[in-house]
Amino acid sequence: MLPALEFDLTAAATEIAKQLKIEPRQVKAAVELLDAGNTIPFIARYRKEATRGLDEIALRAIEDAIGKARELLARKNTVLKSIHEQNLLTEALQQQIVACTDLQTLEAIYLPFKPKRRTRATIARERGLQPLADILLKQVRIGMSKQDLLRKYVCPDREVPDEETALAGALDIMAETWADDAETRVWLVEQAFKSGRISSQVKRGKKEEAEKFEMYVDHNEAVSRVPSHRFLAMQRGEDEGILRLTLELEDERVIGEMQSYFLENPQFEFFRDLQATVKDCFERLLCPVTQSTVFQTLKERADEEAIRIRLFWHEVVTIDVETSQLLNLGQPVFDDVAGHHRKVTHAHAVLGVRQARGVLEGGVDGAKLACAERHALGKDRLASCKRLGHHRRGGTR
């Protein structure tokens, strides 16, 4: 029986620390506290000595990263066990799986060994057409006519009544074989993020319900430039059955590059058939899986960004005691344009305070403080900031 891979916390902590630019011992301490059932706010506030001052943003990043590392390890064990039970696990393949650093690549490696549902290719194999597909895959001249070769695989008892059916089945096997190529799948995802576009269209009969998704009714945007909030809005429209999202690639260029990659011998009798098969492989098999992978990646990135934004604003509005005393938070420090008292507890003011603390601690006067806060509070607050600076110098409000 194949032994399961064990989780190496030290190695994982080292890798996460490298990504977050912190020390491995900080990561290890945070993971141990999280595993013990402590919450992130508790660790951030009351276990600073153990984590050496990690804040909630860093702790959340560690929690996410260690969760992904454990998920990857569990999937590796499942993949290794499955391939081992098929008696197909070689030493080189095992090393490749163990060394894999992300789930997407791991799934691409596992795909050729994954138990498949009943597809056109599996039906063709059941009809005895795998040997014909093997001949086509070699792309070596056969020294006879196409019809003479195909005639050998005609078998009405196996539902292969003629040469055309035999060729179609063998080409289905080839299309699936090429679609299972891990390097091709990874390359297509890279192409999608480099030059792909997301198209959003309203579904037929849903125009009246599309009012809240009006800006996405006929929308097209580069994958590399779509912001998280916009992608989530389009995906919500699709989930509600109003929008249809599609991934658009540079089909002609991509198919041409795939043909150059898979096809080796222009003199091969079936060369034109193989060219058409590459196109079928791309459009029927690889496009849907590439779209699914790209959209899933965008969704994960959007979720991570949403977490970072929530934690950022939590940090912004949680002012430490020193800063609170410094600017008398909660007191009507200045008046707004309408003459109403305002308190320096608004999130934007807090951001300005955070940015201005370095200026204050440097001992410069209130005029520079006003300039620092102007950047965060806006030009309409400039006069108020100047009055605040005047107050800091001991003047009257």
C-alpha positions as a Python dict, from the first residue, in 0.01 Angstrom:
ca = {
    (1, 'M'): (0, 0, 0),
    (2, 'L'): (127, 345, -91),
    (3, 'P'): (215, 550, 224),
    (4, 'A'): (33, 883, 253),
    (5, 'L'): (226, 1208, 234),
    (6, 'E'): (262, 1383, 571),
    (7, 'F'): (208, 1756, 616),
    (8, 'D'): (538, 1937, 682),
    (9, 'L'): (454, 2248, 883),
    (10, 'T'): (812, 2373, 884),
    (11, 'A'): (839, 2360, 504),
    (12, 'A'): (495, 2517, 460),
    (13, 'A'): (577, 2794, 710),
    (14, 'T'): (901, 2871, 525),
    (15, 'E'): (722, 2902, 191),
    (16, 'I'): (438, 3115, 333),
    (17, 'A'): (687, 3339, 515),
    (18, 'K'): (871, 3395, 187),
    (19, 'Q'): (545, 3499, 17),
    (20, 'L'): (440, 3733, 300),
    (21, 'K'): (792, 3864, 371),
    (22, 'I'): (784, 3767, 737),
    (23, 'E'): (975, 3515, 949),
    (24, 'P'): (892, 3140, 937),
    (25, 'R'): (864, 3127, 1315),
    (26, 'Q'): (589, 3389, 1300),
    (27, 'V'): (395, 3174, 1055),
    (28, 'K'): (450, 2860, 1260),
    (29, 'A'): (336, 3031, 1582),
    (30, 'A'): (25, 3169, 1409),
    (31, 'V'): (-67, 2828, 1266),
    (32, 'E'): (-25, 2658, 1603),
    (33, 'L'): (-251, 2919, 1767),
    (34, 'L'): (-511, 2883, 1492),
    (35, 'D'): (-500, 2503, 1517),
    (36, 'A'): (-560, 2535, 1891),
    (37, 'G'): (-893, 2703, 1818),
    (38, 'N'): (-801, 3067, 1875),
    (39, 'T'): (-974, 3326, 1659),
    (40, 'I'): (-785, 3574, 1444),
    (41, 'P'): (-900, 3885, 1641),
    (42, 'F'): (-797, 3716, 1967),
    (43, 'I'): (-452, 3626, 1835),
    (44, 'A'): (-399, 3974, 1688),
    (45, 'R'): (-486, 4148, 2015),
    (46, 'Y'): (-368, 3914, 2288),
    (47, 'R'): (-96, 3690, 2140),
    (48, 'K'): (132, 3953, 1986),
    (49, 'E'): (427, 3820, 2186),
    (50, 'A'): (389, 3477, 2024),
    (51, 'T'): (340, 3600, 1667),
    (52, 'R'): (580, 3894, 1704),
    (53, 'G'): (313, 4151, 1630),
    (54, 'L'): (125, 4001, 1333),
    (55, 'D'): (-194, 4193, 1258),
    (56, 'E'): (-527, 4055, 1139),
    (57, 'I'): (-444, 4100, 771),
    (58, 'A'): (-127, 3891, 802),
    (59, 'L'): (-303, 3630, 1015),
    (60, 'R'): (-585, 3600, 762),
    (61, 'A'): (-331, 3557, 483),
    (62, 'I'): (-156, 3284, 684),
    (63, 'E'): (-486, 3108, 754),
    (64, 'D'): (-576, 3110, 384),
    (65, 'A'): (-230, 2996, 273),
    (66, 'I'): (-205, 2710, 522),
    (67, 'G'): (-557, 2598, 429),
    (68, 'K'): (-460, 2584, 63),
    (69, 'A'): (-138, 2397, 145),
    (70, 'R'): (-331, 2132, 339),
    (71, 'E'): (-595, 2107, 67),
    (72, 'L'): (-320, 2055, -192),
    (73, 'L'): (-158, 1781, 18),
    (74, 'A'): (-490, 1601, 66),
    (75, 'R'): (-553, 1614, -309),
    (76, 'K'): (-203, 1484, -381),
    (77, 'N'): (-271, 1180, -160),
    (78, 'T'): (-602, 1117, -340),
    (79, 'V'): (-437, 1144, -681),
    (80, 'L'): (-145, 920, -586),
    (81, 'K'): (-378, 657, -444),
    (82, 'S'): (-601, 660, -753),
    (83, 'I'): (-312, 624, -999),
    (84, 'H'): (-145, 360, -779),
    (85, 'E'): (-463, 151, -777),
    (86, 'Q'): (-461, 162, -1157),
    (87, 'N'): (-101, 27, -1152),
    (88, 'L'): (10, 328, -1355),
    (89, 'L'): (216, 514, -1095),
    (90, 'T'): (578, 544, -1204),
    (91, 'E'): (858, 689, -995),
    (92, 'A'): (890, 991, -1226),
    (93, 'L'): (514, 1057, -1213),
    (94, 'Q'): (515, 1026, -833),
    (95, 'Q'): (798, 1279, -806),
    (96, 'Q'): (613, 1517, -1040),
    (97, 'I'): (298, 1497, -826),
    (98, 'V'): (487, 1540, -498),
    (99, 'A'): (673, 1845, -635),
    (100, 'C'): (352, 2010, -763),
    (101, 'T'): (291, 2349, -599),
    (102, 'D'): (-63, 2438, -708),
    (103, 'L'): (-395, 2262, -744),
    (104, 'Q'): (-451, 2363, -1106),
    (105, 'T'): (-129, 2198, -1226),
    (106, 'L'): (-197, 1891, -1013),
    (107, 'E'): (-539, 1842, -1173),
    (108, 'A'): (-384, 1881, -1518),
    (109, 'I'): (-132, 1605, -1436),
    (110, 'Y'): (-405, 1379, -1299),
    (111, 'L'): (-647, 1430, -1588),
    (112, 'P'): (-520, 1145, -1814),
    (113, 'F'): (-557, 901, -1521),
    (114, 'K'): (-888, 1032, -1389),
    (115, 'P'): (-1180, 789, -1422),
    (116, 'K'): (-1384, 930, -1708),
    (117, 'R'): (-1752, 946, -1778),
    (118, 'R'): (-1880, 783, -2096),
    (119, 'T'): (-1758, 1009, -2378),
    (120, 'R'): (-1735, 982, -2756),
    (121, 'A'): (-1376, 864, -2708),
    (122, 'T'): (-1466, 592, -2457),
    (123, 'I'): (-1739, 467, -2692),
    (124, 'A'): (-1484, 456, -2975),
    (125, 'R'): (-1246, 255, -2756),
    (126, 'E'): (-1526, 11, -2673),
    (127, 'R'): (-1572, -35, -3050),
    (128, 'G'): (-1209, -141, -3087),
    (129, 'L'): (-1077, 178, -3250),
    (130, 'Q'): (-787, 250, -3013),
    (131, 'P'): (-531, 71, -3240),
    (132, 'L'): (-638, 292, -3531),
    (133, 'A'): (-604, 601, -3311),
    (134, 'D'): (-251, 487, -3213),
    (135, 'I'): (-155, 471, -3581),
    (136, 'L'): (-290, 821, -3638),
    (137, 'L'): (-109, 955, -3331),
    (138, 'K'): (227, 836, -3466),
    (139, 'Q'): (172, 1038, -3786),
    (140, 'V'): (398, 807, -3989),
    (141, 'R'): (314, 746, -4355),
    (142, 'I'): (118, 422, -4383),
    (143, 'G'): (221, 320, -4736),
    (144, 'M'): (-136, 246, -4846),
    (145, 'S'): (-453, 435, -4923),
    (146, 'K'): (-663, 577, -4640),
    (147, 'Q'): (-956, 355, -4736),
    (148, 'D'): (-746, 38, -4724),
    (149, 'L'): (-635, 117, -4368),
    (150, 'L'): (-978, 218, -4244),
    (151, 'R'): (-1143, -90, -4398),
    (152, 'K'): (-954, -309, -4148),
    (153, 'Y'): (-1147, -151, -3861),
    (154, 'V'): (-1496, -177, -4008),
    (155, 'C'): (-1705, -408, -3791),
    (156, 'P'): (-2087, -385, -3808),
    (157, 'D'): (-2116, -604, -3496),
    (158, 'R'): (-1937, -330, -3299),
    (159, 'E'): (-2139, -50, -3455),
    (160, 'V'): (-1863, 49, -3698),
    (161, 'P'): (-2052, 2, -4027),
    (162, 'D'): (-1814, 188, -4260),
    (163, 'E'): (-1477, 361, -4301),
    (164, 'E'): (-1613, 706, -4213),
    (165, 'T'): (-1742, 582, -3875),
    (166, 'A'): (-1407, 415, -3802),
    (167, 'L'): (-1215, 736, -3879),
    (168, 'A'): (-1454, 955, -3678),
    (169, 'G'): (-1418, 730, -3372),
    (170, 'A'): (-1037, 725, -3394),
    (171, 'L'): (-1027, 1103, -3426),
    (172, 'D'): (-1251, 1136, -3118),
    (173, 'I'): (-991, 935, -2925),
    (174, 'M'): (-717, 1164, -3053),
    (175, 'A'): (-910, 1479, -2960),
    (176, 'E'): (-955, 1357, -2604),
    (177, 'T'): (-589, 1252, -2580),
    (178, 'W'): (-474, 1597, -2687),
    (179, 'A'): (-727, 1764, -2455),
    (180, 'D'): (-576, 1572, -2163),
    (181, 'D'): (-229, 1716, -2229),
    (182, 'A'): (-133, 1903, -1909),
    (183, 'E'): (102, 2150, -2076),
    (184, 'T'): (-165, 2250, -2328),
    (185, 'R'): (-422, 2315, -2056),
    (186, 'V'): (-184, 2531, -1853),
    (187, 'W'): (-79, 2719, -2169),
    (188, 'L'): (-440, 2793, -2263),
    (189, 'V'): (-513, 2940, -1920),
    (190, 'E'): (-203, 3159, -1955),
    (191, 'Q'): (-326, 3273, -2297),
    (192, 'A'): (-666, 3356, -2149),
    (193, 'F'): (-514, 3582, -1884),
    (194, 'K'): (-276, 3738, -2136),
    (195, 'S'): (-510, 3814, -2427),
    (196, 'G'): (-853, 3666, -2350),
    (197, 'R'): (-1172, 3866, -2304),
    (198, 'I'): (-1491, 3816, -2102),
    (199, 'S'): (-1815, 3873, -2290),
    (200, 'S'): (-2144, 3931, -2108),
    (201, 'Q'): (-2475, 3911, -2294),
    (202, 'V'): (-2834, 3910, -2174),
    (203, 'K'): (-3011, 3577, -2224),
    (204, 'R'): (-3300, 3551, -2466),
    (205, 'G'): (-3626, 3650, -2303),
    (206, 'K'): (-3454, 3811, -2001),
    (207, 'K'): (-3420, 4169, -2128),
    (208, 'E'): (-3694, 4307, -1901),
    (209, 'E'): (-3532, 4150, -1592),
    (210, 'A'): (-3184, 4280, -1678),
    (211, 'E'): (-3235, 4634, -1545),
    (212, 'K'): (-3001, 4598, -1247),
    (213, 'F'): (-2736, 4445, -1474),
    (214, 'E'): (-2784, 4711, -1741),
    (215, 'M'): (-2415, 4794, -1778),
    (216, 'Y'): (-2335, 4426, -1844),
    (217, 'V'): (-2609, 4357, -2102),
    (218, 'D'): (-2363, 4392, -2390),
    (219, 'H'): (-2025, 4407, -2220),
    (220, 'N'): (-1681, 4294, -2333),
    (221, 'E'): (-1362, 4335, -2129),
    (222, 'A'): (-1008, 4200, -2118),
    (223, 'V'): (-957, 3924, -1860),
    (224, 'S'): (-634, 4089, -1747),
    (225, 'R'): (-811, 4418, -1668),
    (226, 'V'): (-1149, 4318, -1524),
    (227, 'P'): (-1173, 4433, -1159),
    (228, 'S'): (-1303, 4192, -900),
    (229, 'H'): (-1625, 4379, -824),
    (230, 'R'): (-1720, 4386, -1192),
    (231, 'F'): (-1653, 4016, -1243),
    (232, 'L'): (-1858, 3928, -934),
    (233, 'A'): (-2147, 4142, -1061),
    (234, 'M'): (-2142, 3967, -1399),
    (235, 'Q'): (-2123, 3628, -1232),
    (236, 'R'): (-2418, 3717, -1010),
    (237, 'G'): (-2616, 3802, -1322),
    (238, 'E'): (-2526, 3462, -1466),
    (239, 'D'): (-2622, 3285, -1142),
    (240, 'E'): (-2962, 3456, -1155),
    (241, 'G'): (-3015, 3329, -1508),
    (242, 'I'): (-3010, 3676, -1668),
    (243, 'L'): (-2661, 3701, -1819),
    (244, 'R'): (-2450, 3461, -2022),
    (245, 'L'): (-2073, 3487, -1967),
    (246, 'T'): (-1828, 3352, -2221),
    (247, 'L'): (-1452, 3351, -2246),
    (248, 'E'): (-1321, 3471, -2580),
    (249, 'L'): (-974, 3373, -2697),
    (250, 'E'): (-787, 3452, -3016),
    (251, 'D'): (-921, 3131, -3167),
    (252, 'E'): (-745, 3140, -3500),
    (253, 'R'): (-403, 3208, -3347),
    (254, 'V'): (-450, 2957, -3066),
    (255, 'I'): (-565, 2680, -3301),
    (256, 'G'): (-268, 2753, -3530),
    (257, 'E'): (-24, 2722, -3241),
    (258, 'M'): (-190, 2401, -3123),
    (259, 'Q'): (-163, 2255, -3473),
    (260, 'S'): (207, 2341, -3480),
    (261, 'Y'): (248, 2171, -3142),
    (262, 'F'): (55, 1848, -3211),
    (263, 'L'): (104, 1792, -3584),
    (264, 'E'): (446, 1675, -3702),
    (265, 'N'): (422, 1536, -4056),
    (266, 'P'): (246, 1731, -4334),
    (267, 'Q'): (307, 1432, -4564),
    (268, 'F'): (96, 1202, -4346),
    (269, 'E'): (-208, 1073, -4535),
    (270, 'F'): (-447, 1188, -4258),
    (271, 'F'): (-282, 1528, -4203),
    (272, 'R'): (-591, 1732, -4304),
    (273, 'D'): (-812, 1515, -4083),
    (274, 'L'): (-577, 1581, -3791),
    (275, 'Q'): (-588, 1955, -3855),
    (276, 'A'): (-967, 1946, -3823),
    (277, 'T'): (-934, 1732, -3509),
    (278, 'V'): (-713, 1993, -3339),
    (279, 'K'): (-984, 2252, -3407),
    (280, 'D'): (-1250, 2017, -3267),
    (281, 'C'): (-1034, 1946, -2961),
    (282, 'F'): (-1001, 2318, -2890),
    (283, 'E'): (-1363, 2419, -2949),
    (284, 'R'): (-1543, 2116, -2803),
    (285, 'L'): (-1315, 2004, -2519),
    (286, 'L'): (-1059, 2266, -2421),
    (287, 'C'): (-1260, 2590, -2444),
    (288, 'P'): (-1519, 2490, -2180),
    (289, 'V'): (-1259, 2365, -1931),
    (290, 'T'): (-1040, 2671, -1987),
    (291, 'Q'): (-1337, 2901, -1925),
    (292, 'S'): (-1423, 2713, -1607),
    (293, 'T'): (-1064, 2735, -1480),
    (294, 'V'): (-1027, 3105, -1560),
    (295, 'F'): (-1361, 3201, -1403),
    (296, 'Q'): (-1284, 2995, -1093),
    (297, 'T'): (-947, 3168, -1059),
    (298, 'L'): (-1106, 3512, -1097),
    (299, 'K'): (-1367, 3420, -834),
    (300, 'E'): (-1098, 3308, -588),
    (301, 'R'): (-902, 3629, -646),
    (302, 'A'): (-1215, 3838, -595),
    (303, 'D'): (-1294, 3660, -269),
    (304, 'E'): (-939, 3714, -144),
    (305, 'E'): (-955, 4083, -238),
    (306, 'A'): (-1288, 4123, -60),
    (307, 'I'): (-1132, 3979, 256),
    (308, 'R'): (-833, 4214, 228),
    (309, 'I'): (-1062, 4517, 182),
    (310, 'R'): (-1277, 4424, 482),
    (311, 'L'): (-969, 4376, 697),
    (312, 'F'): (-819, 4703, 573),
    (313, 'W'): (-1125, 4905, 673),
    (314, 'H'): (-1140, 4721, 1001),
    (315, 'E'): (-782, 4834, 1061),
    (316, 'V'): (-866, 5189, 949),
    (317, 'V'): (-1156, 5236, 1189),
    (318, 'T'): (-980, 5065, 1482),
    (319, 'I'): (-765, 5357, 1597),
    (320, 'D'): (-519, 5288, 1876),
    (321, 'V'): (-538, 5485, 2199),
    (322, 'E'): (-230, 5691, 2121),
    (323, 'T'): (-376, 5826, 1797),
    (324, 'S'): (-715, 5883, 1957),
    (325, 'Q'): (-561, 6101, 2224),
    (326, 'L'): (-340, 6274, 1971),
    (327, 'L'): (-632, 6419, 1774),
    (328, 'N'): (-899, 6419, 2045),
    (329, 'L'): (-1118, 6168, 1858),
    (330, 'G'): (-1484, 6208, 1942),
    (331, 'Q'): (-1451, 6583, 1990),
    (332, 'P'): (-1584, 6836, 1735),
    (333, 'V'): (-1238, 6936, 1613),
    (334, 'F'): (-1357, 7133, 1307),
    (335, 'D'): (-1673, 7244, 1131),
    (336, 'D'): (-1780, 7129, 788),
    (337, 'V'): (-1902, 7353, 508),
    (338, 'A'): (-2261, 7348, 630),
    (339, 'G'): (-2156, 7466, 974),
    (340, 'H'): (-2221, 7132, 1147),
    (341, 'H'): (-1970, 6989, 1390),
    (342, 'R'): (-1783, 6683, 1255),
    (343, 'K'): (-1579, 6430, 1446),
    (344, 'V'): (-1252, 6276, 1328),
    (345, 'T'): (-1404, 5930, 1340),
    (346, 'H'): (-1507, 5905, 976),
    (347, 'A'): (-1317, 5633, 787),
    (348, 'H'): (-1159, 5882, 545),
    (349, 'A'): (-1046, 6104, 828),
    (350, 'V'): (-896, 5802, 1001),
    (351, 'L'): (-704, 5719, 684),
    (352, 'G'): (-576, 6075, 675),
    (353, 'V'): (-475, 6049, 1040),
    (354, 'R'): (-284, 5728, 973),
    (355, 'Q'): (-97, 5888, 686),
    (356, 'A'): (-33, 6204, 886),
    (357, 'R'): (105, 6036, 1200),
    (358, 'G'): (451, 6010, 1050),
    (359, 'V'): (440, 6382, 976),
    (360, 'L'): (331, 6463, 1332),
    (361, 'E'): (598, 6245, 1488),
    (362, 'G'): (857, 6418, 1270),
    (363, 'G'): (785, 6744, 1454),
    (364, 'V'): (670, 6953, 1155),
    (365, 'D'): (403, 7218, 1193),
    (366, 'G'): (31, 7200, 1140),
    (367, 'A'): (51, 7333, 785),
    (368, 'K'): (219, 7012, 672),
    (369, 'L'): (-33, 6812, 868),
    (370, 'A'): (-304, 6991, 670),
    (371, 'C'): (-135, 6895, 343),
    (372, 'A'): (-106, 6531, 450),
    (373, 'E'): (-472, 6513, 545),
    (374, 'R'): (-578, 6700, 235),
    (375, 'H'): (-469, 6402, 27),
    (376, 'A'): (-713, 6173, 213),
    (377, 'L'): (-996, 6407, 299),
    (378, 'G'): (-1027, 6595, -32),
    (379, 'K'): (-988, 6955, -136),
    (380, 'D'): (-1323, 7049, 15),
    (381, 'R'): (-1175, 6976, 361),
    (382, 'L'): (-861, 7184, 312),
    (383, 'A'): (-982, 7483, 508),
    (384, 'S'): (-1092, 7263, 797),
    (385, 'C'): (-757, 7085, 797),
    (386, 'K'): (-577, 7420, 814),
    (387, 'R'): (-787, 7517, 1114),
    (388, 'L'): (-698, 7181, 1268),
    (389, 'G'): (-328, 7253, 1203),
    (390, 'H'): (-367, 7601, 1356),
    (391, 'H'): (-525, 7438, 1660),
    (392, 'R'): (-229, 7198, 1688),
    (393, 'R'): (9, 7495, 1702),
    (394, 'G'): (-187, 7638, 1994),
    (395, 'G'): (-406, 7881, 1802),
    (396, 'T'): (-779, 7923, 1850),
    (397, 'R'): (-1040, 7743, 1648),
}
